[in-house]
Amino acid sequence: ALLSYLVTWITGIIFLFVGKNDPDVKYHAAQSVVFFGGLTILQILIGIVANINGLGVLGIVYSLLGLVHFIGWIYCLYKAWTGNGARFEIPLLGGVITPWAEQLAARV
């Protein structure tokens, strides 16, 4: 489970296919792909728009997303390390992310 979060969505994609026989590993990998992949895409889009329009408020939003990305990464690593592979929801966003992660894990 820990390795699914180690390099955010990149290792999530790898373990989504490597851990096919373990539903918990697939769940953690899918959660990593959905959460960190979504944040990465959002950061790229906001970064492009912020550079076109000048930094301003979007620059602050971009920085806050980077902070959320980092804190989420540390949290996921900690929970995976201390939880012995048990499933967990990411605080505040878990209600949105978990159904998507379970769907992705079930389809792979």
All heavy atoms as an XYZ file, in Angstrom:
834
protein
N       0.825     -1.195      0.000
C       0.000      0.000      0.000
C       0.870      1.261      0.000
O       0.571      2.210     -0.708
C      -0.929      0.001      1.205
N       1.926      1.233      0.788
C       2.809      2.397      0.875
C       3.436      2.720     -0.485
O       3.512      3.884     -0.877
C       3.916      2.146      1.904
C       4.975      3.236      2.014
C       4.398      4.427      2.749
C       6.203      2.719      2.704
N       3.835      1.707     -1.202
C       4.479      1.930     -2.492
C       3.533      2.551     -3.518
O       3.979      3.209     -4.454
C       5.055      0.621     -3.027
C       6.195      0.022     -2.200
C       6.604     -1.330     -2.766
C       7.375      0.958     -2.131
N       2.233      2.366     -3.336
C       1.258      2.960     -4.250
C       1.269      4.488     -4.175
O       0.889      5.156     -5.121
C      -0.148      2.467     -3.916
O      -0.252      1.088     -4.125
N       1.696      5.032     -3.041
C       1.704      6.483     -2.837
C       3.097      7.093     -2.948
O       3.235      8.308     -2.917
C       1.143      6.815     -1.451
C      -0.264      6.350     -1.237
C      -0.537      5.246     -0.435
C      -1.330      7.002     -1.835
C      -1.833      4.804     -0.239
C      -2.624      6.574     -1.647
C      -2.870      5.474     -0.842
O      -4.155      5.051     -0.658
N       4.126      6.264     -3.069
C       5.501      6.743     -2.962
C       5.838      7.838     -3.970
O       6.405      8.864     -3.612
C       6.473      5.567     -3.100
C       7.890      5.839     -2.669
C       7.941      6.290     -1.221
C       8.730      4.600     -2.850
N       5.501      7.657     -5.232
C       5.753      8.682     -6.256
C       4.399      9.128     -6.818
O       4.204      9.249     -8.027
C       6.696      8.158     -7.366
C       7.101      9.298     -8.310
C       7.935      7.524     -6.778
N       3.471      9.331     -5.932
C       2.099      9.783     -6.194
C       1.429      8.942     -7.273
O       1.413      7.729     -7.173
C       2.038     11.287     -6.504
O       2.707     11.619     -7.698
C       2.603     12.099     -5.358
N       0.871      9.560     -8.290
C       0.064      8.831     -9.275
C       0.891      7.920    -10.166
O       0.365      6.975    -10.741
C      -0.770      9.796    -10.114
C       0.024     10.794    -10.893
C       0.387     12.043    -10.484
C       0.568     10.639    -12.194
N       1.116     12.675    -11.452
C       1.243     11.830    -12.529
C       0.544      9.613    -13.129
C       1.889     12.019    -13.735
C       1.187      9.807    -14.342
C       1.856     10.996    -14.632
N       2.175      8.160    -10.279
C       3.020      7.321    -11.140
C       3.106      5.900    -10.581
O       2.857      4.927    -11.297
C       4.419      7.950    -11.310
C       4.291      9.298    -12.014
C       5.352      7.011    -12.065
C       5.529     10.139    -11.988
N       3.444      5.765     -9.303
C       3.478      4.428     -8.707
C       2.073      3.884     -8.534
O       1.879      2.669     -8.508
C       4.219      4.423     -7.360
O       3.697      5.459     -6.527
C       5.711      4.603     -7.558
N       1.095      4.765     -8.435
C      -0.297      4.307     -8.382
C      -0.670      3.546     -9.644
O      -1.277      2.476     -9.588
N      -0.293      4.076    -10.792
C      -0.578      3.393    -12.059
C       0.168      2.063    -12.129
O      -0.397      1.045    -12.533
C      -0.199      4.292    -13.261
C      -1.169      5.456    -13.363
C      -0.181      3.490    -14.552
C      -0.818      6.480    -14.414
N       1.411      2.060    -11.701
C       2.200      0.824    -11.746
C       1.557     -0.256    -10.885
O       1.346     -1.386    -11.331
C       3.656      1.093    -11.297
C       4.361      1.989    -12.322
C       4.411     -0.212    -11.081
C       5.692      2.538    -11.862
N       1.219      0.083     -9.633
C       0.668     -0.927     -8.731
C      -0.792     -1.260     -9.027
O      -1.288     -2.279     -8.573
C       0.861     -0.507     -7.276
C       2.246     -0.796     -6.795
C       3.224      0.179     -6.834
C       2.578     -2.061     -6.358
C       4.508     -0.092     -6.428
C       3.867     -2.345     -5.945
C       4.838     -1.356     -5.986
N      -1.449     -0.448     -9.794
C      -2.798     -0.775    -10.230
C      -2.776     -2.021    -11.114
O      -3.681     -2.855    -11.051
C      -3.401      0.409    -10.977
C      -4.890      0.400    -11.254
C      -5.680      0.311     -9.954
C      -5.284      1.652    -11.992
N      -1.729     -2.162    -11.894
C      -1.608     -3.322    -12.782
C      -0.787     -4.456    -12.167
O      -1.039     -5.614    -12.439
C      -1.017     -2.898    -14.127
C      -1.931     -1.997    -14.889
C      -1.703     -0.637    -14.948
C      -3.053     -2.505    -15.516
C      -2.569      0.207    -15.633
C      -3.927     -1.677    -16.203
C      -3.680     -0.324    -16.261
N       0.190     -4.115    -11.329
C       1.026     -5.139    -10.712
C       0.279     -5.871     -9.598
O       0.404     -7.076     -9.450
C       2.334     -4.517    -10.158
C       3.117     -5.502     -9.324
C       3.183     -3.993    -11.295
N      -0.519     -5.152     -8.827
C      -1.211     -5.747     -7.688
C      -2.594     -6.259     -8.012
O      -3.509     -6.115     -7.208
N      -2.773     -6.866     -9.163
C      -4.101     -7.309     -9.603
C      -4.739     -8.332     -8.674
O      -5.953     -8.404     -8.588
C      -4.025     -7.896    -11.010
C      -3.978     -6.871    -12.083
C      -4.155     -7.518    -13.425
C      -4.334     -6.438    -14.478
N      -4.694     -6.955    -15.749
N      -3.945     -9.135     -7.972
C      -4.501    -10.201     -7.135
C      -4.853     -9.741     -5.729
O      -5.470    -10.490     -4.991
C      -3.515    -11.374     -7.062
C      -3.282    -11.981     -8.428
O      -4.162    -11.944     -9.293
N      -2.100    -12.521     -8.632
N      -4.461     -8.552     -5.337
C      -4.731     -8.051     -3.991
C      -5.676     -6.845     -4.082
O      -5.287     -5.781     -4.549
C      -3.433     -7.645     -3.311
C      -3.615     -7.309     -1.846
O      -4.775     -7.158     -1.389
O      -2.595     -7.190     -1.149
N      -6.927     -7.001     -3.639
C      -7.884     -5.890     -3.767
C      -7.500     -4.651     -2.966
O      -7.818     -3.535     -3.377
C      -9.202     -6.484     -3.270
C      -8.867     -7.755     -2.602
C      -7.520     -8.200     -3.077
N      -6.798     -4.817     -1.848
C      -6.395     -3.650     -1.059
C      -5.307     -2.851     -1.775
O      -5.326     -1.619     -1.769
C      -5.924     -4.070      0.337
C      -7.075     -4.535      1.208
O      -8.212     -4.054      0.999
O      -6.854     -5.378      2.095
N      -4.362     -3.541     -2.388
C      -3.315     -2.849     -3.146
C      -3.939     -2.117     -4.329
O      -3.594     -0.965     -4.612
C      -2.224     -3.841     -3.619
C      -1.278     -3.169     -4.600
C      -1.453     -4.378     -2.437
N      -4.877     -2.763     -5.007
C      -5.556     -2.107     -6.129
C      -6.319     -0.873     -5.660
O      -6.324      0.152     -6.336
C      -6.514     -3.082     -6.813
C      -5.816     -4.039     -7.750
C      -6.730     -5.061     -8.360
C      -7.919     -4.484     -9.031
N      -8.738     -5.481     -9.739
N      -6.955     -0.948     -4.486
C      -7.686      0.200     -3.956
C      -6.732      1.367     -3.686
O      -7.001      2.500     -4.073
C      -8.436     -0.168     -2.676
C      -8.997      1.032     -1.977
C     -10.176      1.627     -2.422
C      -8.342      1.614     -0.902
C     -10.685      2.751     -1.800
C      -8.852      2.731     -0.277
C     -10.019      3.299     -0.719
O     -10.515      4.409     -0.116
N      -5.621      1.085     -2.996
C      -4.672      2.154     -2.685
C      -4.073      2.748     -3.955
O      -3.900      3.961     -4.055
C      -3.561      1.634     -1.765
C      -4.010      1.396     -0.369
N      -4.388      2.405      0.476
C      -4.157      0.245      0.337
C      -4.742      1.905      1.645
N      -4.616      0.586      1.572
N      -3.768      1.893     -4.919
C      -3.220      2.385     -6.187
C      -4.237      3.254     -6.910
O      -3.904      4.321     -7.427
C      -2.807      1.199     -7.057
N      -5.494      2.811     -6.937
C      -6.547      3.592     -7.594
C      -6.782      4.909     -6.873
O      -6.976      5.956     -7.507
C      -7.838      2.780     -7.671
N      -6.751      4.888     -5.540
C      -6.930      6.127     -4.777
C      -5.782      7.094     -5.068
O      -6.000      8.296     -5.208
C      -7.001      5.820     -3.272
C      -7.193      7.052     -2.420
C      -7.569      6.721     -1.000
O      -8.741      6.615     -0.702
N      -6.588      6.535     -0.137
N      -4.578      6.581     -5.201
C      -3.432      7.409     -5.532
C      -3.591      8.039     -6.914
O      -3.334      9.233     -7.097
C      -2.153      6.561     -5.487
O      -1.033      7.309     -5.859
N      -4.031      7.247     -7.881
C      -4.215      7.757     -9.242
C      -5.300      8.823     -9.274
O      -5.123      9.894     -9.865
C      -4.551      6.604    -10.217
C      -4.998      7.139    -11.560
C      -3.361      5.681    -10.382
N      -6.421      8.564     -8.618
C      -7.547      9.509     -8.649
C      -7.188     10.805     -7.916
O      -7.386     11.907     -8.442
C      -8.821      8.865     -8.050
C      -9.919      9.898     -7.870
C      -9.294      7.721     -8.929
N      -6.650     10.689     -6.711
C      -6.369     11.885     -5.908
C      -5.210     12.692     -6.485
O      -5.358     13.870     -6.814
C      -6.076     11.495     -4.458
C      -5.744     12.652     -3.567
C      -6.681     13.647     -3.323
C      -4.498     12.767     -2.971
C      -6.382     14.726     -2.502
C      -4.184     13.831     -2.149
C      -5.133     14.811     -1.917
N      -4.051     12.050     -6.618
C      -2.872     12.794     -7.056
C      -2.910     13.108     -8.551
O      -2.422     14.153     -8.972
C      -1.597     12.021     -6.694
C      -1.385     11.925     -5.215
C      -1.451     10.705     -4.572
C      -1.142     13.050     -4.456
C      -1.268     10.600     -3.211
C      -0.964     12.971     -3.085
C      -1.018     11.738     -2.457
N      -3.499     12.229     -9.332
C      -3.656     12.515    -10.756
C      -4.585     13.691    -10.984
O      -4.312     14.574    -11.803
N      -5.690     13.715    -10.246
C      -6.624     14.837    -10.345
C      -5.993     16.149     -9.916
O      -6.171     17.191    -10.577
N      -5.241     16.119     -8.814
C      -4.562     17.339     -8.361
C      -3.529     17.804     -9.376
O      -3.397     19.006     -9.635
C      -3.865     17.092     -7.016
C      -4.717     17.227     -5.776
C      -3.895     16.887     -4.531
C      -5.297     18.609     -5.633
N      -2.797     16.871     -9.971
C      -1.779     17.230    -10.954
C      -2.410     17.885    -12.177
O      -1.922     18.913    -12.661
C      -0.966     15.986    -11.362
O      -0.345     15.438    -10.197
C       0.091     16.334    -12.388
N      -3.487     17.308    -12.665
C      -4.178     17.894    -13.827
C      -4.706     19.277    -13.491
O      -4.570     20.221    -14.280
C      -5.305     16.954    -14.300
C      -4.704     15.702    -14.927
C      -6.229     17.659    -15.290
C      -5.695     14.601    -15.200
N      -5.303     19.424    -12.318
C      -5.824     20.720    -11.889
C      -4.702     21.752    -11.770
O      -4.857     22.904    -12.195
C      -6.560     20.559    -10.555
C      -7.534     21.625    -10.143
C      -8.599     21.830    -11.210
C      -8.179     21.248     -8.824
N      -3.572     21.340    -11.210
C      -2.435     22.258    -11.093
C      -1.915     22.679    -12.470
O      -1.561     23.847    -12.667
C      -1.301     21.610    -10.300
C      -1.505     21.672     -8.810
C      -0.304     21.101     -8.083
O      -0.044     19.907     -8.183
N       0.406     21.940     -7.384
N      -1.836     21.750    -13.395
C      -1.353     22.085    -14.740
C      -2.292     23.095    -15.397
O      -1.845     24.103    -15.962
C      -1.209     20.813    -15.595
C      -0.031     19.984    -15.090
C      -1.028     21.168    -17.073
C       0.057     18.598    -15.701
N      -3.598     22.838    -15.324
C      -4.566     23.752    -15.946
C      -4.532     25.138    -15.311
O      -4.527     26.152    -16.018
C      -5.970     23.162    -15.865
C      -6.223     21.901    -16.687
C      -7.619     21.355    -16.425
C      -6.012     22.178    -18.161
N      -4.504     25.189    -13.989
C      -4.462     26.490    -13.308
C      -3.134     27.187    -13.586
O      -3.092     28.411    -13.755
C      -4.733     26.331    -11.804
C      -6.204     25.973    -11.601
C      -4.381     27.593    -11.036
C      -6.611     25.712    -10.183
N      -2.047     26.429    -13.652
C      -0.747     27.014    -13.967
C      -0.721     27.643    -15.339
O      -0.164     28.731    -15.533
N      -1.337     26.982    -16.315
C      -1.391     27.532    -17.677
C      -2.206     28.815    -17.696
O      -1.787     29.831    -18.249
C      -1.968     26.486    -18.647
C      -0.978     25.349    -18.854
C      -2.335     27.130    -19.990
C      -1.543     24.156    -19.597
N      -3.391     28.785    -17.086
C      -4.254     29.971    -17.074
C      -3.609     31.095    -16.271
O      -3.684     32.262    -16.661
C      -5.655     29.612    -16.511
C      -6.502     30.853    -16.324
C      -6.350     28.619    -17.420
N      -2.938     30.773    -15.156
C      -2.292     31.796    -14.334
C      -1.155     32.470    -15.107
O      -0.970     33.682    -15.001
C      -1.767     31.190    -13.043
N      -0.411     31.715    -15.896
C       0.680     32.314    -16.673
C       0.169     33.165    -17.819
O       0.809     34.134    -18.209
C       1.616     31.222    -17.198
C       2.542     30.719    -16.123
O       2.858     31.439    -15.187
N       2.977     29.485    -16.253
N      -0.974     32.802    -18.371
C      -1.551     33.597    -19.462
C      -2.083     34.926    -18.929
O      -1.879     35.979    -19.516
C      -2.677     32.806    -20.171
C      -2.070     31.635    -20.945
C      -3.473     33.712    -21.107
C      -3.095     30.680    -21.513
N      -2.770     34.873    -17.791
C      -3.411     36.064    -17.238
C      -2.568     36.786    -16.199
O      -3.046     37.709    -15.573
C      -4.755     35.688    -16.600
C      -5.747     35.200    -17.624
O      -5.695     35.603    -18.767
N      -6.634     34.323    -17.208
N      -1.375     36.394    -15.972
C      -0.592     36.953    -14.877
C      -0.956     36.195    -13.613
O      -2.028     35.612    -13.515
N      -0.083     36.167    -12.644
C      -0.288     35.296    -11.489
C      -1.539     35.638    -10.691
O      -2.475     34.883    -10.673
C       0.953     35.292    -10.620
C       2.156     34.620    -11.273
C       3.364     34.713    -10.371
C       1.858     33.184    -11.602
N      -1.580     36.719    -10.009
C      -2.760     37.147     -9.260
C      -3.335     36.071     -8.347
O      -2.618     35.323     -7.705
N      -4.649     35.994     -8.301
C      -5.358     35.057     -7.430
C      -5.094     33.613     -7.848
O      -4.956     32.727     -7.003
C      -6.881     35.352     -7.445
C      -7.644     34.316     -6.664
C      -7.149     36.737     -6.902
N      -5.008     33.377     -9.138
C      -4.760     32.012     -9.610
C      -3.389     31.502     -9.177
O      -3.206     30.315     -8.968
C      -4.908     31.921    -11.126
C      -6.336     31.998    -11.648
C      -6.339     31.951    -13.169
C      -7.182     30.880    -11.091
N      -2.433     32.398     -9.034
C      -1.114     32.014     -8.528
C      -1.199     31.528     -7.093
O      -0.538     30.567     -6.703
N      -2.055     32.167     -6.308
C      -2.264     31.746     -4.918
C      -2.964     30.398     -4.883
O      -2.589     29.510     -4.115
C      -3.068     32.825     -4.147
C      -2.246     34.103     -4.042
C      -3.474     32.318     -2.777
C      -3.014     35.293     -3.542
N      -3.969     30.224     -5.725
C      -4.683     28.947     -5.805
C      -3.725     27.840     -6.221
O      -3.742     26.736     -5.663
C      -5.884     29.040     -6.779
C      -6.492     27.681     -7.028
C      -6.922     30.010     -6.250
N      -2.857     28.128     -7.185
C      -1.868     27.168     -7.649
C      -0.947     26.751     -6.492
O      -0.656     25.562     -6.306
C      -1.052     27.772     -8.790
C       0.005     26.866     -9.344
C      -0.317     25.884    -10.277
C       1.330     26.986     -8.950
C       0.647     25.047    -10.803
C       2.296     26.153     -9.469
C       1.952     25.185    -10.387
O       2.919     24.351    -10.897
N      -0.503     27.721     -5.722
C       0.370     27.428     -4.581
C      -0.360     26.618     -3.519
O       0.213     25.698     -2.933
C       0.889     28.724     -3.968
O       1.653     29.422     -4.916
N      -1.616     26.955     -3.257
C      -2.394     26.202     -2.272
C      -2.621     24.762     -2.720
O      -2.589     23.840     -1.893
C      -3.733     26.889     -2.000
C      -3.651     28.191     -1.205
C      -5.026     28.845     -1.113
C      -3.088     27.939      0.178
N      -2.839     24.557     -4.018
C      -2.974     23.191     -4.527
C      -1.680     22.404     -4.349
O      -1.707     21.207     -4.043
C      -3.381     23.195     -5.999
C      -4.851     23.434     -6.278
C      -5.081     23.510     -7.785
C      -5.712     22.362     -5.673
N      -0.560     23.053     -4.524
C       0.731     22.406     -4.274
C       0.883     22.007     -2.827
O       1.383     20.916     -2.509
N       0.415     22.855     -1.924
C       0.462     22.546     -0.498
C      -0.463     21.378     -0.158
O      -0.085     20.475      0.591
C       0.093     23.792      0.315
C       0.174     23.664      1.829
C       1.607     23.378      2.250
C      -0.343     24.930      2.492
N      -1.667     21.381     -0.733
C      -2.606     20.268     -0.528
C      -2.005     18.979     -1.068
O      -2.113     17.915     -0.434
C      -3.962     20.570     -1.202
C      -4.834     19.330     -1.272
C      -4.678     21.688     -0.473
N      -1.351     19.049     -2.203
C      -0.696     17.892     -2.811
C       0.360     17.317     -1.863
O       0.397     16.111     -1.609
C      -0.048     18.332     -4.119
C       0.289     17.215     -5.045
N      -0.237     17.125     -6.293
C       1.100     16.147     -4.920
C       0.227     16.051     -6.899
N       1.051     15.453     -6.077
N       1.196     18.187     -1.307
C       2.267     17.750     -0.417
C       1.717     17.177      0.887
O       2.136     16.101      1.327
C       3.228     18.911     -0.127
C       4.346     18.535      0.807
C       5.371     17.712      0.368
C       4.359     18.984      2.114
C       6.395     17.348      1.233
C       5.371     18.624      2.980
C       6.404     17.808      2.540
N       0.774     17.871      1.506
C       0.195     17.395      2.767
C      -0.556     16.084      2.548
O      -0.466     15.159      3.360
C      -0.714     18.476      3.394
C       0.132     19.647      3.874
C      -1.541     17.909      4.536
C      -0.646     20.861      4.301
N      -1.287     15.977      1.438
C      -1.986     14.739      1.114
C      -1.024     13.590      0.904
O      -1.279     12.452      1.315
N       0.111     13.864      0.272
C       1.120     12.835      0.041
C       1.685     12.325      1.367
O       1.771     11.109      1.579
C       2.218     13.418     -0.841
C       3.347     12.479     -1.135
C       3.289     11.320     -1.845
C       4.711     12.650     -0.746
N       4.541     10.758     -1.923
C       5.422     11.557     -1.251
C       5.385     13.621     -0.022
C       6.793     11.408     -1.053
C       6.738     13.472      0.169
C       7.426     12.375     -0.351
N       2.043     13.244      2.266
C       2.570     12.853      3.579
C       1.515     12.061      4.353
O       1.812     11.030      4.968
C       3.020     14.101      4.387
C       4.177     14.806      3.684
C       3.378     13.734      5.816
C       5.453     13.991      3.580
N       0.274     12.516      4.319
C      -0.812     11.833      5.032
C      -1.007     10.410      4.498
O      -1.118      9.461      5.271
C      -2.118     12.625      4.905
C      -3.288     11.936      5.546
C      -3.482     12.009      6.923
C      -4.193     11.203      4.795
C      -4.541     11.362      7.521
C      -5.253     10.553      5.388
C      -5.425     10.638      6.754
O      -6.481      9.991      7.347
N      -1.048     10.261      3.191
C      -1.254      8.935      2.592
C      -0.096      8.000      2.903
O      -0.317      6.815      3.202
C      -1.449      9.057      1.084
S      -3.030      9.778      0.627
N       1.121      8.512      2.844
C       2.269      7.680      3.207
C       2.180      7.229      4.659
O       2.411      6.056      4.970
C       3.583      8.439      2.971
C       4.010      8.652      1.531
C       5.248      9.540      1.471
C       4.271      7.331      0.840
N       1.833      8.141      5.549
C       1.733      7.816      6.970
C       0.632      6.783      7.230
O       0.855      5.794      7.932
C       1.464      9.090      7.782
C       1.208      8.807      9.236
C       2.253      8.489     10.087
C      -0.086      8.841      9.758
C       2.023      8.209     11.428
C      -0.328      8.563     11.077
C       0.729      8.253     11.916
O       0.490      7.966     13.240
N      -0.549      7.007      6.659
C      -1.669      6.078      6.876
C      -1.378      4.697      6.295
O      -1.736      3.677      6.887
C      -2.959      6.631      6.284
C      -3.529      7.810      7.015
C      -3.985      7.449      8.412
C      -5.289      6.699      8.358
N      -5.857      6.414      9.662
N      -0.738      4.647      5.140
C      -0.401      3.357      4.534
C       0.659      2.634      5.362
O       0.614      1.415      5.501
C       0.080      3.558      3.109
N       1.603      3.382      5.921
C       2.672      2.791      6.720
C       2.139      2.253      8.047
O       2.474      1.145      8.446
C       3.753      3.831      6.965
C       4.892      3.339      7.801
C       5.071      3.508      9.133
C       6.020      2.592      7.347
N       6.222      2.922      9.530
C       6.841      2.345      8.455
C       6.410      2.106      6.104
C       8.025      1.641      8.366
C       7.594      1.399      6.017
C       8.386      1.173      7.134
N       1.304      3.031      8.718
C       0.823      2.631     10.047
C      -0.402      1.734     10.000
O      -0.710      1.066     10.974
C       0.500      3.866     10.909
O      -0.516      4.641     10.253
C       1.733      4.708     11.152
N      -1.105      1.701      8.888
C      -2.338      0.932      8.800
C      -2.170     -0.479      8.280
O      -3.153     -1.197      8.115
N      -0.944     -0.908      8.012
C      -0.674     -2.257      7.496
C      -1.512     -2.589      6.259
O      -2.025     -3.694      6.133
C      -0.891     -3.306      8.581
C       0.155     -3.216      9.674
O       1.285     -2.823      9.416
N      -0.230     -3.559     10.885
N      -1.690     -1.637      5.390
C      -2.407     -1.886      4.143
C      -3.909     -1.744      4.235
O      -4.611     -1.970      3.254
N      -4.429     -1.376      5.402
C      -5.875     -1.209      5.546
C      -6.344     -0.006      4.728
O      -5.618      0.971      4.549
C      -6.243     -1.016      7.011
N      -7.570     -0.092      4.241
C      -8.130      1.009      3.452
C      -8.453      2.196      4.346
O      -8.856      2.029      5.491
C      -9.395      0.549      2.736
C      -9.123     -0.520      1.714
C     -10.387     -0.967      1.053
N     -10.093     -2.014      0.091
C     -10.879     -2.351     -0.890
N     -12.033     -1.736     -1.054
N     -10.539     -3.296     -1.730
N      -8.285      3.392      3.804
C      -8.633      4.619      4.511
C      -9.136      5.632      3.500
O      -8.876      5.520      2.316
C      -7.428      5.181      5.279
C      -6.265      5.561      4.405
C      -6.183      6.824      3.842
C      -5.257      4.662      4.127
C      -5.126      7.182      3.022
C      -4.186      5.001      3.316
C      -4.120      6.256      2.772
N      -9.873      6.602      3.996
C     -10.352      7.694      3.153
C      -9.525      8.932      3.433
O      -9.174      9.210      4.573
C     -11.827      8.008      3.438
C     -12.782      7.047      2.822
C     -14.228      7.540      2.901
O     -14.474      8.649      3.424
O     -15.096      6.802      2.436
N      -9.246      9.671      2.396
C      -8.535     10.933      2.545
C      -9.512     11.938      3.155
O     -10.625     12.095      2.659
C      -8.005     11.412      1.184
C      -6.998     10.396      0.654
C      -7.382     12.793      1.290
C      -6.543     10.642     -0.764
N      -9.115     12.633      4.236
C     -10.036     13.567      4.893
C     -10.535     14.650      3.934
O      -9.815     15.082      3.038
C      -9.190     14.196      6.000
C      -8.065     13.263      6.210
C      -7.833     12.561      4.910
N     -11.749     15.064      4.137
C     -12.459     16.103      3.390
C     -12.812     15.685      1.969
O     -13.873     16.007      1.481
C     -11.669     17.420      3.349
C     -11.303     18.040      4.693
C     -10.419     19.254      4.492
C     -12.543     18.411      5.475
N     -11.954     14.981      1.277
C     -12.189     14.611     -0.112
C     -12.524     13.131     -0.283
O     -12.822     12.695     -1.391
C     -10.960     14.942     -0.959
C     -10.539     16.405     -0.964
C      -9.215     16.572     -1.685
C     -11.602     17.261     -1.602
N     -12.458     12.372      0.786
C     -12.659     10.931      0.704
C     -14.011     10.522      0.159
O     -14.127      9.543     -0.570
N     -15.045     11.277      0.484
C     -16.378     10.959     -0.013
C     -16.486     11.065     -1.526
O     -17.295     10.375     -2.147
N     -15.670     11.912     -2.119
C     -15.679     12.077     -3.567
C     -14.692     11.112     -4.220
O     -14.989     10.510     -5.248
C     -15.315     13.537     -3.948
C     -15.204     13.703     -5.437
C     -16.331     14.496     -3.359
N     -13.534     10.938     -3.619
C     -12.469     10.145     -4.211
C     -12.731      8.649     -4.113
O     -12.490      7.905     -5.065
C     -11.122     10.506     -3.556
C     -10.758     11.927     -3.930
C     -10.027      9.537     -3.952
C      -9.597     12.478     -3.175
N     -13.250      8.184     -2.968
C     -13.414      6.747     -2.738
C     -14.277      6.054     -3.779
O     -13.880      5.003     -4.292
C     -13.930      6.492     -1.308
O     -12.974      7.031     -0.383
C     -14.115      5.020     -1.043
N     -15.456      6.569     -4.151
C     -16.234      5.879     -5.192
C     -15.493      5.776     -6.531
O     -15.555      4.750     -7.205
C     -17.496      6.725     -5.338
C     -17.592      7.525     -4.096
C     -16.201      7.695     -3.603
N     -14.779      6.819     -6.900
C     -14.014      6.795     -8.151
C     -12.882      5.771     -8.063
O     -12.615      5.052     -9.025
C     -13.438      8.178     -8.461
C     -14.464      9.143     -8.927
C     -15.194      9.999     -8.150
C     -14.901      9.365    -10.264
N     -16.040     10.736     -8.929
C     -15.876     10.368    -10.232
C     -14.541      8.821    -11.486
C     -16.514     10.829    -11.376
C     -15.165      9.287    -12.620
C     -16.139     10.267    -12.569
N     -12.215      5.741     -6.905
C     -11.109      4.792     -6.724
C     -11.623      3.356     -6.752
O     -10.996      2.479     -7.359
C     -10.385      5.073     -5.410
N     -12.757      3.100     -6.119
C     -13.310      1.745     -6.122
C     -13.741      1.336     -7.520
O     -13.553      0.181     -7.919
C     -14.482      1.653     -5.140
C     -14.001      1.681     -3.694
C     -15.148      1.698     -2.691
O     -16.311      1.906     -3.094
O     -14.848      1.527     -1.498
N     -14.310      2.257     -8.274
C     -14.675      1.956     -9.666
C     -13.453      1.632    -10.509
O     -13.462      0.662    -11.278
C     -15.386      3.158    -10.301
C     -16.865      3.112    -10.236
C     -17.461      4.261    -11.047
O     -16.796      5.238    -11.380
N     -18.741      4.140    -11.361
N     -12.408      2.431    -10.365
C     -11.183      2.201    -11.120
C     -10.547      0.870    -10.749
O     -10.144      0.100    -11.621
C     -10.193      3.350    -10.908
C      -8.843      3.258    -11.617
C      -9.041      3.210    -13.134
C      -7.972      4.412    -11.228
N     -10.499      0.570     -9.457
C      -9.901     -0.693     -8.998
C     -10.707     -1.890     -9.504
O     -10.131     -2.928     -9.843
C      -9.821     -0.705     -7.478
N     -12.010     -1.758     -9.571
C     -12.843     -2.864    -10.027
C     -12.705     -3.117    -11.521
O     -12.879     -4.241    -11.990
C     -14.300     -2.587     -9.674
N     -12.395     -2.089    -12.291
C     -12.330     -2.226    -13.751
C     -10.991     -2.722    -14.262
O     -10.872     -3.101    -15.413
C     -12.666     -0.901    -14.422
C     -14.116     -0.546    -14.234
C     -14.438      0.765    -14.888
N     -15.775      1.171    -14.515
C     -16.767      1.316    -15.376
N     -16.553      1.117    -16.644
N     -17.956      1.682    -14.963
N      -9.972     -2.651    -13.420
C      -8.628     -3.081    -13.865
C      -8.430     -4.538    -13.524
O      -8.805     -5.045    -12.557
C      -7.544     -2.214    -13.241
C      -6.169     -2.747    -13.556
C      -7.673     -0.792    -13.718
